[in-house]
Structures are given as C-alpha cells and as structure tokens.
Amino acid sequence: MTTSTGPRPLAGVRVLDLSRVLAGPWAGQLLADYGADVLKVERPEAGDDTRGWGPPWFGDPAERMAAYYVSTNRGKRSVAIDIASTAGAAMVRGLAREADVLLENYKVGQLAKYGLDVHSLHAINPGLVYCSITGYGQDGPYAHAAGYDFAIQATGGLMSVTGEKDGTPGSEPQKVGVAVADLMTGLYSVTAILAALHERHRTGRGRHIDAALLDVQVAMLANQASNYLIGGKTPKRMGNAHVNIVPYQVFATADGHIVLAVGNDAQFERYCTLAGRPEVARDPRYRHNAGRVERRAELVPVLAAWMLEKTTAQWIALLEPNAVPCAPILELPGVFAHPQVVHRGLQVTALDGLGRPVPMVANPMRFDGQRPWSPTPPPQLDDDGDDVRAGRAWHPR
C-alpha cells in the first residue's frame, strides 16, 4: 500500500473509531486524511454494516467490500472486537486509555453497559475527546429514538423545502440525493473535535461532544430558518427556484436544461444584454432583485421563453465568459470528465495489498496547494487485529 505524501497536520493524534455506517466513519475518514492514526473497531465476522451494502463491490467475492464502505473508510486500520464480551470491552478500554479521540454512534446509554461510556473512559483518560453521534442527541424526549438520515431530513424540515412546488407534476416532499444530515454531522463533529483538541493543549482535559443529526439538520436550514424566524412565513417547496433570488433556478433550453444563478443586479443586466433584451434590465419593475422576487410569476415565464432559443452549450458559451453564473447539469460520468474536476485531481486511486487500484474521491481541501488525504484504501476486516492483540495497537507518536 502507498502512504500519504501530503500534509499531515494531525500526525500523532490517535483516534479510536467505534462508529459505523456514515456520520461517524465520515468524521473518522476526514481525521485520517489530516494525518491522524485511526483505528476502526468492527464487529467480528460482519464488520461495519456498510461492508455489505452492495452492489457495486470492490475486490474478489471472498473479500469484497461494498463501494459504500470504500467511500467513507479510507486511511483507517481495522480490528474486530466483540465489545459485548468482557475481554472485548477490556481491550477497547485499553485502546481508549492511549487514544486522543473516540468516535461512537451507539444508542444513548448502550456503551455504559460495557464500561465504555464517557464517564468510565474519562476516569482512565481525562484527556480523551469523546464524540457521541446520535440521531437526536444525548437527552430529550427523543434521545432513545433511532435516527436515520432520511427520517432526520423529514423531521428537521429539509424535505419540506425540497421538491417541486405544490400543484406541479411530481409535487411531493423530496430527500436530497445523498445523506446530507449524516455527512454534515460528520463534518460538524470534526470541527468540534479539533476545537476540543486545541483546548486540551491549554487545559489537559478532554470533552464529551454531543453531535445530533437533528440539531445539525435544523442548523443547516440556514437562510430558510432565518426567513421563517424573522419573516414569520413558512417556507414552501419551490423546485429548483430560490426563495430569495430571481432568476436563480433551472431553465429548459433548446436541447436540455441549464442552471442560471443570477445573484445580483449587475449580473441580471449583463444577462439581459447578452440575451438581446437589455430593456428588461432597465425596467423599474425588474431592475433590482427585490422587485424580481415580488414579480417572479410574471418574469420567470418571459425568461423561460428566452432560454428555449439556444442550446445549453450555446448559453454556456455566451454567459460564462461574461460573468453570468450558469452551469450544465451533469451526470457523474460528466462530473469526473469535467476539465476542472480533472485538473483539481478529485478522482484518485490507491493500491490495496494485492496491488489493485481502488478508485476514490480525494479530500476536497488543500493545504498550501497539497491535498491532505491518506491514500491507504479502506481495510479488510481485522487487517490489524494481530498487531492490536499483540499490544502493538497504536503507531508511535
């Protein structure tokens, strides 16, 4: 296997990852990309649930892992431990004694049965940053409810503002195409972990981080939540339109569709001029965004008729060089063939233990021009179990 040659700002940080599925593993993968030594504890025989969430699969039938698992477990090592057994729980406590960070997404109170709750582990390692990820948080009337991304997108309001508006074909609440509540909770968790590690340099003490998918989902409502709290009106689904900006939506073209994202009045003026209708931008009704939003119903059909006059490629060639934000709607083959995606090196490969290239998506961040990603592919179940059981669990600091 190859080793990372990029920045490793978290080199020497030891992360014990007891999490599974997406939110916790996503956080662990990001910490691994930043150089942390991440040891993933998995169930004997089965491992993380997502190992079996295929097809598609990577690897031979006897050792295959689902593409889902590949997407979120790069850069980690694996040990299979039955934490429900006395010996297994003792092994995890031993690992936690030397760890800097612990990630877990068990049901509230479940780890206390094995002496692996935050209070028990802080007693033996006061500096441990212990991050608990659940659907609804560590307290409250829903604390013990199972929290799945789909349900959180529903309960947390995201689906109420996602999908076609009422009265149009296919008008029903929609979830986002990826598990954004899980992914954003993983990202928020990493920011909290890094803040706690920074604080520990001053205090010597760890923290218990309570990360809840519902809390994150509500926070993610951003301007929609602010619009409601300040304006007092319940936001509704608007399809691909923007509640606060016009024109900012998908339009049909002569041969497909295009995103037009006009974010200010100067852009609108350029757009109208390039479309051959400069007088519309000078019209007092539409000169400013507030007026365009108020008169959305009368303006958008006019713009929609313009957009049908050219193909998507023709509009891109006309608008993009003149700083009118627009974009084609690409499927994934087009995404990974896009010249900017290719130039930025977002599709990467790493060699597994048999020399086979494992395709992955790179860490999106750059440090001084370099990506801090770990090109060690996701581990086979219990790849590092022998070392852990022999007392060689952690890499030297």
GIZIDA-V13723 format. One record per backbone hydrogen bond with DSSP energy under -0.5 kcal/mol. NH is the residue of the N-H (numbers start at 0). CO is the residue of the C=O. If there is no record, write none. Layout:
NH:CO ; NH:CO
This chain:
9:33 ; 10:7 ; 11:34 ; 12:9 ; 14:12 ; 14:36 ; 15:13 ; 15:100 ; 16:14 ; 16:38 ; 17:15 ; 17:102 ; 21:19 ; 25:21 ; 26:22 ; 27:23 ; 28:24 ; 29:25 ; 30:26 ; 31:27 ; 32:28 ; 33:29 ; 34:31 ; 35:30 ; 36:12 ; 37:35 ; 37:74 ; 38:14 ; 38:36 ; 39:37 ; 39:76 ; 40:16 ; 40:38 ; 41:39 ; 41:78 ; 45:43 ; 46:42 ; 50:47 ; 51:48 ; 52:49 ; 53:51 ; 57:64 ; 62:59 ; 63:59 ; 64:57 ; 65:50 ; 66:55 ; 68:49 ; 69:65 ; 70:66 ; 71:67 ; 71:68 ; 72:68 ; 72:69 ; 74:375 ; 75:72 ; 76:37 ; 78:39 ; 80:41 ; 80:78 ; 82:80 ; 84:81 ; 88:84 ; 89:85 ; 90:86 ; 91:87 ; 92:88 ; 93:89 ; 94:90 ; 95:91 ; 96:92 ; 97:93 ; 97:94 ; 98:95 ; 99:13 ; 100:13 ; 101:128 ; 102:15 ; 103:130 ; 109:106 ; 111:108 ; 112:108 ; 112:109 ; 113:110 ; 114:111 ; 115:110 ; 120:116 ; 121:117 ; 122:118 ; 123:119 ; 123:120 ; 124:120 ; 127:124 ; 128:99 ; 129:127 ; 129:206 ; 130:101 ; 130:128 ; 131:129 ; 131:208 ; 132:103 ; 132:130 ; 133:131 ; 133:210 ; 142:139 ; 144:141 ; 147:145 ; 151:147 ; 152:148 ; 153:149 ; 154:150 ; 155:151 ; 156:153 ; 157:152 ; 158:152 ; 160:156 ; 160:157 ; 161:158 ; 163:169 ; 167:164 ; 170:167 ; 171:169 ; 173:158 ; 173:161 ; 179:177 ; 182:178 ; 183:179 ; 184:180 ; 185:181 ; 186:182 ; 187:183 ; 188:184 ; 189:185 ; 190:186 ; 191:187 ; 192:188 ; 193:189 ; 194:190 ; 195:191 ; 196:192 ; 197:193 ; 198:194 ; 199:195 ; 200:196 ; 200:197 ; 201:197 ; 201:198 ; 202:198 ; 203:199 ; 205:125 ; 208:129 ; 208:206 ; 209:207 ; 210:131 ; 210:208 ; 211:209 ; 212:133 ; 213:134 ; 215:211 ; 216:212 ; 217:213 ; 218:214 ; 219:215 ; 220:217 ; 221:218 ; 223:220 ; 224:220 ; 225:221 ; 226:222 ; 227:223 ; 228:224 ; 229:225 ; 230:225 ; 230:226 ; 231:227 ; 232:226 ; 234:232 ; 238:162 ; 240:237 ; 241:244 ; 241:247 ; 248:259 ; 250:257 ; 252:255 ; 253:306 ; 253:309 ; 257:250 ; 258:326 ; 259:248 ; 259:257 ; 260:258 ; 260:324 ; 261:246 ; 262:260 ; 267:263 ; 268:264 ; 269:265 ; 270:266 ; 271:267 ; 272:268 ; 273:269 ; 274:270 ; 275:272 ; 276:271 ; 279:276 ; 280:276 ; 281:277 ; 282:278 ; 282:279 ; 285:282 ; 286:282 ; 290:287 ; 291:287 ; 292:288 ; 293:289 ; 294:290 ; 295:292 ; 297:294 ; 298:294 ; 299:295 ; 301:297 ; 301:298 ; 302:298 ; 303:299 ; 304:300 ; 305:301 ; 306:302 ; 307:303 ; 308:305 ; 309:306 ; 314:310 ; 315:311 ; 316:312 ; 317:313 ; 318:314 ; 319:315 ; 321:318 ; 322:319 ; 323:318 ; 324:322 ; 326:258 ; 328:256 ; 329:327 ; 333:330 ; 334:330 ; 335:331 ; 336:332 ; 337:333 ; 337:334 ; 341:337 ; 342:338 ; 343:339 ; 344:340 ; 344:341 ; 345:340 ; 347:345 ; 347:359 ; 349:357 ; 351:355 ; 354:351 ; 357:349 ; 358:356 ; 359:347 ; 361:345 ; 366:369 ; 367:365 ; 369:366 ; 372:370 ; 374:372 ; 376:374 ; 382:379 ; 383:77 ; 384:381 ; 387:383 ; 388:384 ; 389:385 ; 390:387 ; 391:386
